[in-house]
Amino acid sequence: MKTNTTFEKLFFALALTVTITSCGSSSDKTEANNKDSVVTTTTTTATVESAPAQPTDNKLSFSEFDWTPIPQSSAQIGSFPYITAPEGFYIGDKDSYDESKTGYSEMKDFNKLIMFNGTSFYNAEGKVAELKFRMKEKDADWNQYKFDMSIDKYLSSIGAKLIGKLKVNEPEKEFLNKDDDMVIYHHIVGDPYNDPVRCYALNHPKGKIMFQVFSNSASGEIGVVELASFKQTVKAPKAAAQ
C-alpha cells in the first residue's frame, strides 16, 4: 500500500509540473505576440508620419529681390559687362567662333534675366549682356574646372554673393513657361535643364548687378544684367503738317 501511495504522489507531482510549464509557455507566447503586434503598429505609424509632403506648384512665385543682406562692394569692377575671359579662354561673337571685340557675345539695352535664390524667382530687368566662352588654343578640350574656379573666385573677390543655383525641374518649367514656352530659353543662360545655373548679386556704387553663370563639360556662358527701370519712349504721333 505504501508503494502505491508513493507512486501516486510522484505521478501527481509530474503532472502538476507539466501543467505549470505548459501554462507558462502559453503565457509567454501570448505576451510575445502582443509585443509583436505593438511593434508592428508603431512601425506603421512612424512610416506614415515620416512620409515627405509632395511639393506643389503653389510654392513657386516671383518676388522682389531683397538687397538688404547684400553688402555694398567698393571693388574696382571696370565697365559693363564687368567681367572678362580667364587666361586661355575668349568671349566669342554671337553667331561665330570669332573673338568678340566688344567684351560680350550679345547685348540688349533693356531685357531681363530670371534669377533664383533657392525658393523664389526674380525678374532682373535692365541692360543685359550674354557672354559665350571658348578655349583660345585650337582643338583644346574645354576646361570646365579652370573656368569655374576663375569665374567664381573673381565674382567673390569683387563682392558678388552667390544667392542660389537653379536646375529647372518639371514643375519649375511649367511655371516659368506657362505663358510662353521660350521664356527659359530667352532669359536663363546655358542649359538649366541638365546643369545648374549659379546666380550672383553685386551691390555696387555703379549700380545693382546680377550674374548668371553656367558651365558643363563642353561650354561656359555668363549672363549679366545691370538693373534699371524701364523707360517708356513711345509717344503719341504729332499731327501731320497741312
Secondary structure as GFF3:
##gff-version 3
##sequence-region A 1 242
A	DSSP	alpha_helix	2	50	.	.	.	ID=ss1
A	DSSP	three_ten_helix	57	59	.	.	.	ID=ss2
A	DSSP	beta_strand	89	92	.	.	.	ID=ss3
A	DSSP	beta_strand	106	116	.	.	.	ID=ss4
A	DSSP	beta_strand	121	135	.	.	.	ID=ss5
A	DSSP	alpha_helix	144	157	.	.	.	ID=ss6
A	DSSP	beta_strand	161	166	.	.	.	ID=ss7
A	DSSP	alpha_helix	170	176	.	.	.	ID=ss8
A	DSSP	alpha_helix	183	187	.	.	.	ID=ss9
A	DSSP	beta_strand	197	204	.	.	.	ID=ss10
A	DSSP	beta_strand	207	215	.	.	.	ID=ss11
A	DSSP	beta_strand	220	227	.	.	.	ID=ss12
###
